[in-house]
C-alpha cells in the first residue's frame, strides 16, 4: 500500500475505535521540532477534556497559555508577555479571535483576561511511525531511535502492512511497539465493519460517540507491545547525524513538558484531515472524508492530483465539511458552547509543526 492511503486509513480506523485526538505530521522535537515529524500522533483525553472543548475548536497559541493573563483581573496586554510587542500583539489578537481571551478598554488602554482557565485536558501521547512496506525502510531505525532517546511521547509504535519477521524486530529499538495494520488500500469503508485492536474485538455503541459515527474499517494486529517511555525525565535529542559525528542536546523535563502541551494543542487544532479535495469529477469522499478516486480505484494524495493525470475530469471539488465529519465522529467540538464558527483569519500560529 502507498504510504499516504495507509496513513489515512489508519487515522480513520483509530478515530472510529478510540476517543483519542488524532493528527498527522506533528513535530516531535524540543530543540529542533521540525527535525523529527511524527506521522500520526494520538492524544488521549485527560480528566478535563470537556473543559477544553468548551473553549475553542482551534489551537490555542502557546504564548497565550504561558502568558501572565489569567481568569481573574484583566491585565494590560503588554505587561502580560515577556516578548516583543509585535509578537505579543499577534498572540493577543489570535487568542481573542478563537475565544481564549476577552478584552476591554480602560482609559484608552487595552486589557485582557482568559475566558476560562486552561485545563488539564490531555493524557498520554502516542507517536506512530508509518512504514507500510518494510522492504523499503528508509531511515526508519534512526527515526525511531530519536523518539526513544528523547522520550517526548509516552509510547512509540511502528505501523506496517508487511509481514513482520524477527529480523525486522531486531533492527528497531526494543521499546518500540509494532502493529500490522490491515486497512485495505481503498480506505473506503462504509462504516459497517467492526475495528479490532490486537486480538480483542471491541464494538463501541453509539452512546460512546456523538451521533452516528459508525465503526472503523481495518484491523490492527499487535506484533509487539510498546514499552512506556519516561516522559517526566530529561531526554537526549538527536539533532544531526553525520559521518563520524553525531550532534545531540539534552532536553530538560520542563522543556519536554512544554513541547508535549504544544504537540497536544497542535493535534487538537489540526486533526488529520489536513488536505483539500481536488477539483476533479472522479474524486469522492469515502470512509470519513477520505479522497477516493474512481478512475484510479484507490485513495489518492490530493497534492499529487492535477491536470496532468489522464483521468482528470475538471469539476468543482466535492462539497465536504471536514470539520463536521470530525465533529460527528469524535469528542472534539466544532462549535463550542454554541458560538459561531470562526474562520482562522490569522494563520501565523498554524505553521508551527
C-alpha positions as CSV (number, residue, x, y, z in Angstrom):
1,X,0.0,0.0,0.0
2,X,1.2,3.6,-0.7
3,X,2.1,5.5,2.5
4,X,-0.5,8.3,2.2
5,X,-3.6,6.0,1.8
6,X,-2.1,3.8,4.6
7,X,-1.8,6.8,6.8
8,X,-5.4,8.0,6.2
9,X,-6.8,4.5,6.6
10,X,-5.0,4.1,9.9
11,X,-6.2,7.6,11.1
12,X,-9.8,6.8,10.2
13,X,-9.6,3.4,12.0
14,X,-8.2,5.0,15.2
15,X,-10.7,7.8,15.1
16,X,-13.5,5.2,14.9
17,X,-12.2,2.8,17.5
18,X,-10.8,5.2,20.2
19,X,-11.7,8.6,21.7
20,X,-8.2,9.9,21.0
21,X,-7.5,13.2,19.3
22,X,-5.7,12.1,16.1
23,X,-3.4,14.3,14.0
24,X,-0.9,13.8,11.2
25,X,2.6,15.2,10.6
26,X,3.3,16.8,14.0
27,X,6.8,18.0,15.0
28,X,8.3,15.9,17.8
29,X,11.5,17.6,18.9
30,X,12.3,20.0,21.7
31,X,15.2,22.0,20.4
32,X,14.5,21.2,16.7
33,X,10.8,20.3,16.3
34,X,10.9,20.1,12.5
35,X,13.9,17.7,12.8
36,X,11.5,14.8,13.6
37,X,8.0,14.7,12.3
38,X,5.7,12.0,13.7
39,X,3.4,10.5,11.1
40,X,0.4,10.1,13.4
41,X,0.0,11.5,16.9
42,X,-2.7,10.1,19.2
43,X,-3.6,12.3,22.2
44,X,-5.6,10.6,24.8
45,X,-8.2,12.8,26.5
46,X,-7.4,13.8,30.1
47,X,-9.7,14.5,33.0
48,X,-10.7,18.0,31.9
49,X,-11.1,17.3,28.2
50,X,-14.7,18.6,28.2
51,X,-13.4,21.9,29.5
52,X,-11.0,22.2,26.6
53,X,-13.8,21.5,24.1
54,X,-15.8,24.4,25.7
55,X,-13.1,26.9,24.9
56,X,-12.3,26.7,21.2
57,X,-12.1,24.3,18.3
58,X,-8.8,25.9,17.4
59,X,-5.3,25.5,18.6
60,X,-4.5,28.0,21.4
61,X,-1.2,29.7,21.0
62,X,1.5,28.5,23.4
63,X,2.5,32.1,24.2
64,X,-1.1,32.8,25.3
65,X,-1.2,29.8,27.6
66,X,2.2,30.7,29.2
67,X,1.4,34.4,29.5
68,X,0.6,36.2,32.7
69,X,-3.0,36.6,31.5
70,X,-5.4,34.9,33.9
71,X,-9.1,34.4,34.5
72,X,-9.3,37.0,37.3
73,X,-8.4,40.7,37.0
74,X,-7.7,41.8,33.4
75,X,-4.1,42.8,32.7
76,X,-2.7,45.4,30.4
77,X,-1.7,43.3,27.4
78,X,1.9,44.4,27.1
79,X,2.7,43.6,30.7
80,X,1.5,40.1,30.3
81,X,4.1,38.9,27.8
82,X,7.9,38.6,28.0
83,X,8.4,39.1,24.3
84,X,8.3,41.8,21.7
85,X,5.2,44.0,21.5
86,X,4.7,43.0,17.8
87,X,4.6,39.3,18.6
88,X,2.5,39.8,21.8
89,X,0.0,41.8,19.7
90,X,-0.4,38.9,17.3
91,X,-0.8,36.5,20.1
92,X,-3.5,38.6,21.8
93,X,-5.4,39.1,18.6
94,X,-5.4,35.4,17.9
95,X,-6.4,34.4,21.4
96,X,-9.3,36.8,21.3
97,X,-10.3,35.6,17.8
98,X,-10.5,32.0,18.9
99,X,-12.3,32.8,22.2
100,X,-9.5,32.1,24.7
101,X,-9.0,35.8,25.7
102,X,-11.6,38.6,26.1
103,X,-10.6,42.2,26.1
104,X,-11.8,45.5,27.5
105,X,-10.6,49.1,27.3
106,X,-9.8,51.3,30.3
107,X,-8.6,54.9,29.8
108,X,-7.5,54.2,26.2
109,X,-5.6,51.1,27.2
110,X,-6.4,47.5,26.2
111,X,-6.7,44.9,29.0
112,X,-7.2,41.1,28.5
113,X,-8.2,38.1,30.6
114,X,-8.8,34.4,29.9
115,X,-12.4,33.4,29.4
116,X,-11.6,30.2,31.2
117,X,-8.7,28.6,33.0
118,X,-6.5,26.4,30.7
119,X,-7.5,22.9,31.6
120,X,-5.5,19.7,32.2
121,X,-7.1,18.2,29.2
122,X,-4.8,15.5,27.7
123,X,-3.2,12.4,29.0
124,X,-0.8,10.1,27.2
125,X,0.7,10.9,23.8
126,X,1.3,8.0,21.4
127,X,3.5,8.5,18.3
128,X,3.1,6.2,15.3
129,X,5.6,5.8,12.5
130,X,4.0,4.5,9.3
131,X,6.0,2.2,7.1
132,X,3.7,0.1,5.0
133,X,6.5,-1.7,3.2
134,X,9.3,-2.8,5.5
135,X,11.3,-3.9,2.4
136,X,11.8,-0.1,1.8
137,X,12.5,1.1,5.4
138,X,14.4,4.3,4.5
139,X,15.8,5.9,7.7
140,X,13.3,4.1,9.9
141,X,15.8,2.9,12.6
142,X,17.3,6.4,13.1
143,X,13.8,7.9,13.3
144,X,12.7,5.5,16.0
145,X,16.0,5.9,17.9
146,X,15.3,9.6,18.1
147,X,11.9,9.0,19.6
148,X,13.1,6.6,22.2
149,X,16.1,8.5,23.3
150,X,14.1,11.8,23.7
151,X,11.1,10.2,25.4
152,X,8.8,13.0,24.4
153,X,5.8,10.7,23.8
154,X,4.6,8.0,26.2
155,X,4.7,5.3,23.6
156,X,6.2,4.8,20.1
157,X,4.6,2.4,17.6
158,X,5.7,1.3,14.2
159,X,2.7,0.6,11.9
160,X,3.1,-1.5,8.8
161,X,1.3,-3.7,6.3
162,X,4.2,-6.0,5.8
163,X,4.7,-9.4,7.4
164,X,6.9,-8.7,10.3
165,X,9.9,-11.1,10.9
166,X,12.3,-11.4,13.8
167,X,14.9,-9.7,11.7
168,X,12.7,-6.6,11.4
169,X,12.1,-6.5,15.1
170,X,15.9,-6.8,15.8
171,X,16.6,-3.8,13.7
172,X,14.5,-1.3,15.7
173,X,14.7,-0.3,19.4
174,X,13.0,-2.8,21.6
175,X,10.9,-0.1,23.3
176,X,9.0,0.4,20.0
177,X,5.7,-1.4,19.7
178,X,4.8,-2.9,16.3
179,X,1.4,-3.1,14.7
180,X,0.4,-4.8,11.5
181,X,-2.5,-2.8,10.1
182,X,-4.8,-4.5,7.6
183,X,-6.7,-1.5,6.3
184,X,-7.3,-2.1,2.6
185,X,-5.8,0.4,0.1
186,X,-9.2,1.8,-0.9
187,X,-9.8,3.2,2.5
188,X,-13.4,3.4,1.5
189,X,-15.0,1.5,4.4
190,X,-18.7,2.1,4.6
191,X,-18.6,2.3,8.4
192,X,-20.2,-1.1,8.9
193,X,-17.2,-3.1,9.9
194,X,-16.0,-3.6,13.4
195,X,-12.5,-2.5,14.2
196,X,-10.0,-4.7,16.1
197,X,-7.1,-3.7,18.3
198,X,-4.8,-6.7,18.8
199,X,-6.7,-9.9,19.3
200,X,-9.5,-8.2,21.1
201,X,-12.6,-7.1,19.2
202,X,-14.4,-4.3,20.7
203,X,-17.7,-3.0,19.5
204,X,-18.5,0.5,20.7
205,X,-22.1,1.6,20.9
206,X,-23.2,4.9,19.6
207,X,-23.5,6.2,23.1
208,X,-19.7,6.4,23.2
209,X,-19.6,8.6,20.1
210,X,-21.5,11.7,19.2
211,X,-24.1,11.0,16.6
212,X,-23.9,8.1,14.2
213,X,-20.1,7.9,13.8
214,X,-20.0,4.2,12.8
215,X,-17.2,1.8,13.4
216,X,-13.9,1.8,11.6
217,X,-12.8,-0.5,8.8
218,X,-9.5,-2.2,9.2
219,X,-7.8,-4.4,11.7
220,X,-4.8,-3.9,13.9
221,X,-2.7,-7.0,14.8
222,X,-0.3,-6.3,17.7
223,X,3.0,-7.9,16.9
224,X,4.8,-6.3,19.9
225,X,3.6,-4.1,22.7
226,X,5.4,-0.8,23.2
227,X,7.4,-0.1,26.4
228,X,6.3,3.1,28.1
229,X,8.9,5.8,27.9
230,X,9.9,8.1,30.8
231,X,8.5,11.5,29.7
232,X,9.0,13.1,33.1
233,X,12.8,13.0,33.0
234,X,15.3,14.7,30.8
235,X,15.9,13.1,27.4
236,X,18.6,13.1,24.7
237,X,17.6,14.8,21.4
238,X,19.5,13.7,18.3
239,X,20.0,16.9,16.3
240,X,22.1,15.8,13.4
241,X,24.0,12.6,12.4
242,X,26.9,12.8,10.0
243,X,29.8,10.5,9.1
244,X,32.0,10.3,12.2
245,X,29.9,12.7,14.3
246,X,26.5,12.8,16.0
247,X,25.2,16.1,17.5
248,X,22.9,15.7,20.4
249,X,21.4,18.0,23.0
250,X,19.8,17.3,26.4
251,X,16.1,18.2,26.6
252,X,15.1,19.1,30.1
253,X,11.9,17.7,31.7
254,X,10.4,21.2,31.7
255,X,11.3,21.6,28.0
256,X,9.7,18.3,27.2
257,X,6.5,19.1,29.2
258,X,6.1,22.4,27.3
259,X,6.6,20.7,24.0
260,X,4.1,17.9,24.8
261,X,1.5,20.5,25.5
262,X,2.3,22.3,22.2
263,X,2.0,19.0,20.4
264,X,-1.3,18.2,22.0
265,X,-2.6,21.7,21.1
266,X,-1.3,21.3,17.6
267,X,-3.1,18.0,17.3
268,X,-6.3,19.4,18.7
269,X,-6.5,22.3,16.3
270,X,-5.2,20.4,13.3
271,X,-6.7,17.0,13.2
272,X,-5.8,14.6,10.4
273,X,-7.9,15.8,7.5
274,X,-5.4,18.5,6.5
275,X,-6.0,18.2,2.8
276,X,-8.3,19.9,0.3
277,X,-10.2,17.8,-2.2
278,X,-9.0,18.0,-5.8
279,X,-11.2,19.8,-8.4
280,X,-11.9,16.6,-10.3
281,X,-15.2,14.8,-11.1
282,X,-13.6,11.4,-10.4
283,X,-13.0,12.3,-6.7
284,X,-15.5,11.5,-4.0
285,X,-15.3,11.4,-0.2
286,X,-15.4,8.0,1.4
287,X,-14.8,6.4,4.8
288,X,-14.9,9.7,6.9
289,X,-13.9,12.2,4.2
290,X,-11.0,10.3,2.6
291,X,-10.3,11.3,-1.0
292,X,-11.1,8.4,-3.2
293,X,-10.5,8.4,-7.0
294,X,-13.0,6.3,-9.0
295,X,-10.7,6.4,-12.1
296,X,-7.7,5.1,-10.2
297,X,-9.8,2.9,-7.9
298,X,-8.0,3.9,-4.8
299,X,-7.4,6.7,-2.3
300,X,-5.2,9.4,-3.7
301,X,-2.9,12.2,-2.3
302,X,-4.7,15.4,-3.4
303,X,-1.3,17.1,-3.6
304,X,-0.4,14.8,-6.5
305,X,-3.7,15.3,-8.4
306,X,-3.9,17.7,-11.3
307,X,-4.5,18.3,-15.0
308,X,-1.6,16.0,-16.0
309,X,-3.5,13.0,-14.8
310,X,-5.0,11.0,-17.7
311,X,-8.2,10.6,-15.8
312,X,-8.6,14.2,-14.8
313,X,-12.2,15.4,-15.2
314,X,-12.4,19.2,-14.4
315,X,-15.1,19.9,-11.9
316,X,-15.7,21.7,-8.6
317,X,-14.2,19.9,-5.6
318,X,-16.6,17.7,-3.7
319,X,-18.6,19.7,-1.1
320,X,-17.1,18.2,2.1
321,X,-17.2,19.8,5.5
322,X,-14.2,18.1,7.2
323,X,-14.9,19.9,10.5
324,X,-18.4,18.4,10.5
325,X,-17.0,15.0,9.8
326,X,-14.6,15.3,12.7
327,X,-17.3,16.7,15.0
328,X,-19.8,13.8,14.5
329,X,-17.1,11.1,14.7
330,X,-15.1,12.3,17.7
331,X,-15.4,14.1,21.1
332,X,-13.9,17.2,19.5
333,X,-16.5,20.0,19.2
334,X,-16.6,22.2,16.1
335,X,-18.8,25.0,17.6
336,X,-18.1,25.2,21.3
337,X,-20.9,26.5,23.6
338,X,-23.0,27.4,20.6
339,X,-20.5,30.1,19.3
340,X,-20.5,31.0,15.6
341,X,-17.7,29.0,14.0
342,X,-14.7,31.3,13.4
343,X,-12.6,31.5,10.3
344,X,-8.9,31.4,11.1
345,X,-8.0,34.7,9.6
346,X,-4.6,34.7,11.2
347,X,-2.6,31.6,10.4
348,X,0.7,32.7,11.8
349,X,0.4,30.0,14.6
350,X,-0.7,27.3,12.1
351,X,2.8,26.9,10.6
352,X,4.5,25.5,13.6
353,X,4.9,21.8,13.4
